[in-house]
Amino acid sequence: MARERVLVVDDEEGVRATLGGVLRDEGYVVDAAESGERGLDMVRRHPYHAVLLDVWLPGRDGLAVLEEIAGLPSPPRVIMISGHADVPVAHRAGKLGAYDFIEKPLSLDKVIVALRNAIADRRKEARLSNLRERVDTEETLIGESPVIEDLRRQIDLAAPTQGRVLITGENGTGKDLVARLIHTRSLRRDELFVEMNCAAIPEELIESELFGHVRGAFTGATESKAGRFFLADGGTLLLDEIADMSLRTQAKVLRVLQEQAFEPVGGTTVRVDVRVIAATNKDLAHEIASGRFREDLYFRLNVIPLRVPALRERVDDIPLLARHFVESLARQYGRPRAITPGAQVALKGYHWPGNVRELRNLMERLVILAPGSEIAVEDVVAALRGAPPPRSPDAEPDHGSLREGREDFERRFILRKLRQAEGNVVRAAELLGLERSHLYRKMRALGLRTGETGEVG
């Protein structure tokens, strides 16, 4: 597991040496500073989990240093130590943000317990912040199709291991959801899940985002910043759109995977314990052949490969997804909504180039804008009128046989006519030039269900 980093700030060399030796024996990485100014500079330059800070220091005293530390982004927990039992000082330290106050002569057992609790509290706060940021995130893999059932099985097998995972799939298929599910079912579930979209960070900033930087490392670096690898220490890091990294950054990520260590920009080596999950919508074999992706990094990442299917490969899941999104969004917006069976069929007739993300966005739009309490066929048809045209034939799925291709065409053609008929099977049969009984038989053969009223369900 991860090794937490602790700073001891005390003007007595004996205290620094004793605490340093004991805490290193406990598994911590320990640094020391002999003055408040030096300690504050080190906190600004390095990411610490906790600081043991003496109250009475030459120059800038411990309370002034504490106040400065408390104002930093993501500050470490601070435990004050003092040789004088001064209640007003302890009270002021608490108001300034000290986690605990310990009197000298120090009980080493008490120091160890306080430090362990302080670091656990900091991790808990970080996890709660992480959960608050994701309170509106869907954490369920919805669907009953064979491809989704297979993906679930793969997630269950991969999650409890420490193996790196490479997730591939088109944009909008839910690669980030798969990564979160792996984390929440892993042995690291109580630690942080940290994400980084490599395509969204400019090249000149990506190393700072990944590895952090120390104050003064470059123009504008007025404070030290912890990178994503440090924040994910002990947990999981998702590197989304990994193929958009430059070759230079890829080389540095490869080193972290090999050594579980890195240098913040302008700083010294930091060791971490991070499980990396990578995701991409690109064909990495093609990227390697084109010289845009390192083959050695690919082999490091591709321990457990997972592919998330496109929505057009799981058409029968569309009604389940639509109902799930409508129910969830209706609760979120406080607008009671349901989606009719006919509207669900109309959704199945669309090609969904944006995959599940596009479907969710459409459901959100309809939950907000649909005039009635139900989302009907006409609402779906109107919303889809402005959708992009279907893909070219070359972009269609590669069916395994002529029969599969014919069935896929018939299914989509019938669904299109049902949409035009607003879900009315009798009218759809007229548009198709079929007897109603023939259409019913064809729909049953293609797995399309019908309700008692003639609407498609």
C-alpha positions as CSV (number, residue, x, y, z in Angstrom):
1,M,0.0,0.0,0.0
2,A,0.9,3.7,-0.2
3,R,3.5,5.2,2.1
4,E,2.3,8.5,3.6
5,R,4.7,11.4,3.8
6,V,5.1,13.3,7.0
7,L,7.0,16.5,8.0
8,V,8.4,17.1,11.5
9,V,9.1,20.8,12.3
10,D,10.9,21.3,15.6
11,D,14.0,23.3,16.6
12,E,15.3,20.5,18.8
13,E,17.5,18.1,16.9
14,G,16.8,15.3,19.4
15,V,13.0,15.6,18.8
16,R,13.5,15.6,15.1
17,A,15.7,12.5,15.2
18,T,13.6,10.6,17.6
19,L,10.3,11.2,15.8
20,G,11.9,10.6,12.5
21,G,13.3,7.2,13.5
22,V,10.0,6.0,15.2
23,L,7.8,7.2,12.3
24,R,10.1,5.6,9.6
25,D,9.9,2.3,11.6
26,E,6.1,2.7,11.3
27,G,6.4,2.9,7.5
28,Y,6.1,6.6,6.9
29,V,8.3,8.7,4.7
30,V,9.6,11.4,7.0
31,D,11.2,14.8,6.3
32,A,12.4,17.3,8.9
33,A,12.8,21.1,9.3
34,E,14.4,23.1,12.1
35,S,12.4,26.3,11.7
36,G,8.9,27.6,10.8
37,E,10.2,29.3,7.7
38,R,11.9,26.1,6.4
39,G,8.9,24.0,7.3
40,L,6.5,26.3,5.5
41,D,8.7,26.3,2.4
42,M,8.8,22.5,2.4
43,V,5.0,22.2,2.7
44,R,4.7,24.5,-0.3
45,R,7.2,22.5,-2.3
46,H,6.1,19.0,-1.4
47,P,2.8,17.2,-0.9
48,Y,2.6,16.0,2.7
49,H,-0.2,14.0,4.3
50,A,0.5,15.4,7.8
51,V,2.8,17.8,9.7
52,L,4.0,17.5,13.3
53,L,4.6,21.2,14.2
54,D,6.2,22.6,17.3
55,V,4.4,25.7,18.7
56,W,7.5,27.5,20.0
57,L,10.0,28.1,17.2
58,P,12.6,30.7,16.5
59,G,11.5,33.4,14.0
60,R,8.0,32.6,12.7
61,D,6.2,30.6,15.4
62,G,4.2,27.4,14.9
63,L,0.8,29.2,15.1
64,A,1.8,31.6,12.3
65,V,3.0,28.6,10.2
66,L,-0.2,26.7,11.0
67,E,-2.3,29.6,9.7
68,E,-0.3,29.7,6.5
69,I,-0.6,25.9,5.9
70,A,-4.4,26.0,6.5
71,G,-4.7,28.5,3.7
72,L,-3.1,26.2,1.1
73,P,-5.0,24.1,-1.4
74,S,-5.5,20.6,-0.1
75,P,-3.5,21.2,3.1
76,P,-2.0,18.4,5.1
77,R,-3.3,17.7,8.6
78,V,-1.3,19.5,11.3
79,I,-0.7,18.1,14.8
80,M,0.7,20.8,17.1
81,I,3.3,19.8,19.8
82,S,4.3,22.0,22.7
83,G,6.4,21.9,25.9
84,H,3.9,24.1,27.7
85,A,0.4,23.1,28.8
86,D,-1.2,26.4,27.6
87,V,-5.0,26.0,27.2
88,P,-5.4,29.4,25.3
89,V,-2.7,28.4,22.8
90,A,-4.3,25.0,22.2
91,H,-7.7,26.6,21.8
92,R,-6.3,29.1,19.2
93,A,-4.5,26.3,17.4
94,G,-7.8,24.4,17.1
95,K,-9.5,27.5,15.7
96,L,-6.7,27.9,13.1
97,G,-7.3,24.4,11.9
98,A,-4.9,22.1,13.9
99,Y,-6.1,18.5,13.9
100,D,-4.7,17.7,17.4
101,F,-2.5,19.2,20.1
102,I,0.1,17.0,22.0
103,E,2.2,18.2,25.0
104,K,5.9,17.4,25.6
105,P,7.4,15.2,26.8
106,L,6.0,13.3,23.9
107,S,4.3,9.9,24.3
108,L,5.4,8.2,21.1
109,D,2.4,5.9,21.3
110,K,0.1,9.0,21.4
111,V,2.0,10.6,18.5
112,I,1.6,7.5,16.4
113,V,-2.2,7.2,17.1
114,A,-2.8,10.9,16.5
115,L,-0.8,10.8,13.2
116,R,-2.7,7.7,12.0
117,N,-6.0,9.3,12.8
118,A,-5.0,12.6,11.2
119,I,-4.1,10.9,7.9
120,A,-7.2,8.7,7.9
121,D,-9.3,11.9,8.5
122,R,-7.6,13.6,5.5
123,R,-8.2,10.6,3.3
124,K,-11.9,10.4,4.4
125,E,-12.4,14.1,3.6
126,A,-10.9,13.6,0.2
127,R,-13.1,10.6,-0.5
128,L,-16.2,12.6,0.6
129,S,-15.2,15.4,-1.7
130,N,-14.8,12.9,-4.5
131,L,-18.2,11.4,-3.8
132,R,-19.9,14.8,-3.7
133,E,-18.4,15.6,-7.1
134,R,-20.0,12.4,-8.5
135,V,-23.3,12.5,-6.7
136,D,-25.2,12.8,-10.1
137,T,-23.1,10.1,-11.8
138,E,-24.8,6.9,-12.9
139,E,-23.0,4.0,-11.2
140,T,-25.0,1.1,-12.7
141,L,-24.3,-0.8,-15.9
142,I,-27.8,-1.0,-17.4
143,G,-28.7,-3.7,-19.9
144,E,-29.6,-7.4,-20.3
145,S,-28.0,-8.0,-23.8
146,P,-25.4,-10.7,-24.1
147,V,-22.6,-8.2,-24.8
148,I,-23.4,-6.4,-21.5
149,E,-23.7,-9.6,-19.5
150,D,-20.3,-10.6,-20.8
151,L,-18.9,-7.2,-19.9
152,R,-20.2,-7.5,-16.4
153,R,-18.5,-10.9,-16.0
154,Q,-15.2,-9.4,-17.2
155,I,-15.5,-6.5,-14.7
156,D,-16.2,-8.9,-11.8
157,L,-13.1,-10.9,-12.7
158,A,-10.8,-7.9,-13.2
159,A,-11.9,-5.8,-10.3
160,P,-10.5,-7.7,-7.3
161,T,-7.0,-8.0,-8.9
162,Q,-4.2,-5.4,-9.1
163,G,-3.9,-5.8,-12.9
164,R,-3.9,-2.7,-15.1
165,V,-6.9,-2.4,-17.3
166,L,-7.2,-1.0,-20.9
167,I,-10.8,-0.1,-21.8
168,T,-11.6,0.6,-25.5
169,G,-14.8,1.7,-27.1
170,E,-16.4,4.6,-29.0
171,N,-17.1,7.9,-27.5
172,G,-20.1,7.9,-25.2
173,T,-20.3,4.2,-24.6
174,G,-19.5,4.5,-20.8
175,K,-15.8,3.7,-20.5
176,D,-15.5,5.9,-17.5
177,L,-18.4,4.1,-15.8
178,V,-16.7,0.7,-16.4
179,A,-13.5,2.1,-14.8
180,R,-15.5,3.3,-11.7
181,L,-17.2,0.0,-11.4
182,I,-13.8,-1.8,-11.4
183,H,-12.6,0.6,-8.7
184,T,-15.7,0.2,-6.4
185,R,-15.5,-3.6,-6.6
186,S,-11.7,-3.7,-6.0
187,L,-9.6,-3.9,-2.8
188,R,-9.0,-0.2,-3.2
189,R,-12.6,0.8,-3.0
190,D,-12.1,2.8,0.2
191,E,-9.4,5.0,-1.4
192,L,-9.8,7.7,-4.1
193,F,-10.8,7.2,-7.7
194,V,-9.1,9.9,-9.7
195,E,-9.8,10.8,-13.3
196,M,-7.8,12.7,-15.9
197,N,-8.9,13.3,-19.5
198,C,-5.6,13.4,-21.4
199,A,-7.3,15.0,-24.4
200,A,-8.6,18.0,-22.4
201,I,-5.2,19.1,-21.0
202,P,-2.8,21.3,-23.1
203,E,0.5,19.6,-23.8
204,E,2.4,22.2,-21.8
205,L,0.4,21.5,-18.7
206,I,-0.2,17.8,-18.8
207,E,3.0,16.9,-16.9
208,S,2.1,19.2,-14.1
209,E,-1.4,17.7,-14.0
210,L,-0.1,14.2,-13.9
211,F,2.9,14.6,-11.6
212,G,2.3,17.9,-9.8
213,H,4.8,20.8,-9.4
214,V,6.6,22.7,-6.7
215,R,6.3,26.4,-6.1
216,G,8.5,28.4,-8.5
217,A,9.0,25.5,-10.9
218,F,7.7,27.6,-13.8
219,T,6.2,31.0,-14.4
220,G,2.8,31.2,-12.6
221,A,3.6,28.4,-10.2
222,T,2.9,30.4,-7.0
223,E,2.0,27.4,-4.9
224,S,2.9,23.7,-5.0
225,K,0.3,21.4,-6.6
226,A,-0.3,17.7,-6.1
227,G,-0.6,15.8,-9.4
228,R,-3.1,13.1,-10.2
229,F,-0.7,10.3,-9.5
230,F,-0.1,11.6,-5.9
231,L,-3.8,12.2,-5.3
232,A,-4.6,8.6,-6.4
233,D,-1.9,7.2,-4.1
234,G,-3.4,4.0,-2.7
235,G,-6.3,4.2,-5.0
236,T,-7.1,4.1,-8.8
237,L,-6.2,6.5,-11.6
238,L,-8.2,6.6,-14.8
239,L,-6.2,8.0,-17.7
240,D,-9.0,8.7,-20.2
241,E,-8.1,9.2,-23.9
242,I,-4.6,7.9,-23.3
243,A,-3.8,7.9,-27.0
244,D,-3.9,11.7,-27.0
245,M,-0.8,11.9,-24.9
246,S,2.4,13.0,-26.5
247,L,5.2,10.5,-26.9
248,R,7.3,12.4,-24.3
249,T,4.5,12.2,-21.7
250,Q,3.9,8.6,-22.6
251,A,7.6,7.8,-21.7
252,K,7.2,9.4,-18.3
253,V,4.0,7.5,-17.6
254,L,5.7,4.3,-18.6
255,R,8.4,5.0,-16.0
256,V,5.8,5.5,-13.2
257,L,4.2,2.2,-14.2
258,Q,7.5,0.5,-14.0
259,E,8.8,2.0,-10.8
260,Q,5.8,3.4,-9.0
261,A,7.8,6.6,-8.6
262,F,7.9,10.1,-10.3
263,E,9.3,13.6,-9.8
264,P,6.9,16.5,-9.6
265,V,8.0,19.3,-11.9
266,G,10.9,21.0,-10.1
267,G,10.7,18.5,-7.2
268,T,12.3,15.3,-5.9
269,T,11.2,11.7,-6.3
270,V,7.9,10.6,-4.8
271,R,6.9,7.0,-4.5
272,V,3.2,5.9,-4.9
273,D,1.0,2.9,-5.1
274,V,-1.5,3.5,-7.8
275,R,-3.6,1.1,-10.0
276,V,-3.9,2.6,-13.4
277,I,-6.8,2.1,-15.7
278,A,-6.5,3.5,-19.2
279,A,-9.2,4.2,-21.8
280,T,-9.3,5.2,-25.4
281,N,-11.6,5.5,-28.4
282,K,-8.8,5.0,-30.8
283,D,-7.3,1.8,-32.4
284,L,-4.0,1.6,-30.5
285,A,-2.6,-0.9,-33.0
286,H,-3.0,1.7,-35.7
287,E,-1.6,4.4,-33.5
288,I,1.5,2.2,-32.8
289,A,2.0,1.5,-36.5
290,S,1.7,5.2,-37.2
291,G,4.4,6.0,-34.6
292,R,2.0,8.0,-32.3
293,F,1.8,5.5,-29.4
294,R,4.6,3.6,-27.6
295,E,4.4,-0.1,-28.0
296,D,6.0,-0.7,-24.7
297,L,3.4,1.5,-22.9
298,Y,0.6,-0.5,-24.7
299,F,1.9,-3.8,-23.3
300,R,2.2,-2.3,-19.8
301,L,-1.4,-1.0,-19.9
302,N,-3.0,-3.9,-21.7
303,V,-2.9,-6.5,-18.9
304,I,-6.7,-6.8,-18.8
305,P,-8.4,-5.6,-22.0
306,L,-12.1,-4.7,-21.9
307,R,-14.2,-3.5,-24.8
308,V,-17.4,-1.5,-24.2
309,P,-19.9,-2.1,-27.0
310,A,-21.5,0.6,-29.0
311,L,-25.2,1.2,-28.4
312,R,-26.1,-0.1,-31.9
313,E,-24.7,-3.4,-30.8
314,R,-27.1,-3.7,-27.9
315,V,-30.3,-2.3,-29.4
316,D,-32.5,-4.3,-27.1
317,D,-31.0,-2.4,-24.1
318,I,-32.3,0.9,-25.4
319,P,-35.7,0.7,-23.7
320,L,-34.1,-0.2,-20.3
321,L,-31.7,2.6,-20.6
322,A,-34.4,5.1,-21.6
323,R,-36.6,4.2,-18.7
324,H,-33.7,4.3,-16.3
325,F,-32.6,7.8,-17.4
326,V,-36.2,9.1,-17.4
327,E,-36.8,7.9,-13.9
328,S,-33.5,9.2,-12.6
329,L,-33.8,12.6,-14.3
330,A,-37.4,13.0,-13.3
331,R,-36.4,12.6,-9.6
332,Q,-33.5,15.0,-10.1
333,Y,-35.7,17.7,-11.7
334,G,-38.8,17.0,-9.6
335,R,-40.9,16.5,-12.7
336,P,-42.9,13.2,-12.8
337,R,-42.3,11.6,-16.2
338,A,-42.8,8.2,-17.8
339,I,-42.0,7.1,-21.3
340,T,-44.5,5.3,-23.4
341,P,-43.9,1.9,-25.0
342,G,-44.2,3.4,-28.5
343,A,-41.6,6.0,-27.7
344,Q,-39.2,3.3,-26.6
345,V,-39.6,1.5,-29.9
346,A,-39.0,4.8,-31.7
347,L,-35.7,5.1,-29.9
348,K,-34.7,1.7,-31.1
349,G,-35.0,2.8,-34.7
350,Y,-32.3,5.5,-34.4
351,H,-28.6,4.9,-35.1
352,W,-27.1,6.6,-32.0
353,P,-23.7,7.8,-33.2
354,G,-23.2,9.4,-29.7
355,N,-24.1,6.1,-28.0
356,V,-25.3,6.0,-24.4
357,R,-24.3,9.6,-23.7
358,E,-26.4,10.8,-26.6
359,L,-29.4,8.8,-25.4
360,R,-29.1,10.2,-21.9
361,N,-28.8,13.8,-23.2
362,L,-31.9,13.2,-25.3
363,M,-33.8,11.9,-22.3
364,E,-32.8,14.8,-20.2
365,R,-34.0,17.2,-22.9
366,L,-37.4,15.4,-23.1
367,V,-37.8,15.2,-19.3
368,I,-37.3,19.0,-19.2
369,L,-39.3,20.0,-22.3
370,A,-42.0,17.3,-22.9
371,P,-45.4,19.0,-22.5
372,G,-47.2,16.1,-20.7
373,S,-46.5,13.7,-17.9
374,E,-45.6,11.0,-20.5
375,I,-42.8,11.1,-23.1
376,A,-44.7,10.0,-26.2
377,V,-43.7,8.9,-29.7
378,E,-44.3,12.3,-31.2
379,D,-41.9,13.9,-28.5
380,V,-39.2,11.4,-29.5
381,V,-39.7,11.9,-33.3
382,A,-39.6,15.7,-32.9
383,A,-36.5,15.5,-30.8
384,L,-34.7,13.2,-33.3
385,R,-35.6,15.4,-36.3
386,G,-32.5,17.5,-35.8
387,A,-30.2,14.4,-35.3
388,P,-27.4,13.7,-37.7
389,P,-28.0,11.4,-40.6
390,P,-27.3,7.7,-40.3
391,R,-23.8,6.5,-40.9
392,S,-22.6,5.4,-44.3
393,P,-22.9,1.7,-45.2
394,D,-19.2,1.3,-44.7
395,A,-19.6,2.3,-41.0
396,E,-22.4,-0.2,-40.3
397,P,-21.6,-3.2,-38.1
398,D,-19.9,-6.1,-39.8
399,H,-22.5,-8.8,-39.6
400,G,-21.4,-12.4,-39.3
401,S,-23.8,-13.8,-42.0
402,L,-26.2,-12.7,-44.7
403,R,-29.1,-13.8,-42.4
404,E,-27.9,-11.5,-39.6
405,G,-27.5,-8.6,-42.0
406,R,-31.0,-9.2,-43.4
407,E,-32.6,-9.4,-39.9
408,D,-30.8,-6.2,-38.9
409,F,-32.1,-4.4,-41.9
410,E,-35.6,-5.7,-41.5
411,R,-35.6,-4.7,-37.8
412,R,-34.4,-1.2,-38.5
413,F,-36.8,-0.8,-41.4
414,I,-39.8,-1.9,-39.4
415,L,-38.9,0.3,-36.5
416,R,-38.6,3.3,-38.8
417,K,-42.1,2.6,-40.1
418,L,-43.4,2.1,-36.6
419,R,-41.9,5.5,-35.7
420,Q,-43.7,7.1,-38.6
421,A,-46.9,5.4,-37.5
422,E,-46.3,6.7,-33.9
423,G,-46.3,3.2,-32.6
424,N,-49.5,2.0,-34.1
425,V,-49.0,-1.5,-35.5
426,V,-52.1,-1.4,-37.8
427,R,-50.9,1.8,-39.4
428,A,-47.3,0.5,-39.7
429,A,-48.5,-2.6,-41.5
430,E,-50.3,-0.4,-44.0
431,L,-47.0,1.6,-44.6
432,L,-45.1,-1.6,-45.0
433,G,-47.7,-3.2,-47.4
434,L,-48.1,-6.2,-45.1
435,E,-51.1,-7.9,-43.5
436,R,-51.2,-7.0,-39.8
437,S,-50.9,-10.7,-38.8
438,H,-47.8,-11.0,-41.0
439,L,-46.2,-7.9,-39.3
440,Y,-47.0,-9.4,-35.9
441,R,-45.2,-12.6,-36.8
442,K,-42.3,-10.8,-38.3
443,M,-41.9,-8.6,-35.1
444,R,-42.0,-11.7,-32.9
445,A,-39.4,-13.3,-35.0
446,L,-37.2,-10.2,-34.7
447,G,-37.7,-9.9,-30.9
448,L,-40.0,-6.9,-31.1
449,R,-42.8,-7.1,-28.5
450,T,-46.3,-5.8,-28.8
451,G,-48.9,-4.8,-26.2
452,E,-52.6,-5.5,-26.0
453,T,-53.6,-2.1,-27.4
454,G,-51.7,-2.4,-30.6
455,E,-48.9,-0.2,-29.4
456,V,-45.3,-1.5,-29.5
457,G,-43.9,-2.3,-26.1
